[in-house]
């Protein structure tokens, strides 16, 4: 029996994996410095090379994590994309929650403190 979805989330399941294959493959390519440079020199050509769908390309252009996830992106691969722009997982978490990075970090510290008490 499948668990009910968590409101406001997009579970990364088989359907999302198929939907996001090209996007995630492109983001995985950013493990290579040469590929990061190629992307930055011509983002549109790079996206065409990987066959991104129009919603995936729009999500890349917007730099919005929730749009990338809705387009089939996996957080681990999206971190490769975010790294090109100097973003880390806390920047991504802040975007996902609609918080500033400082507020998101404070929330994480508070949660860590509460778990120790």
Secondary structure, DSSP 8 states (H G I E B T S, - for coil): ------TT-----HHHHHHTHHHHHHHHHTTSHHHHHHHHH-HHHHHHHHT--HHHHHHHHHT-HHHHHHTT--HHHHHHHHHHTT--HHHHHHHHHT--HHHHHHHHHHHHHHHH-
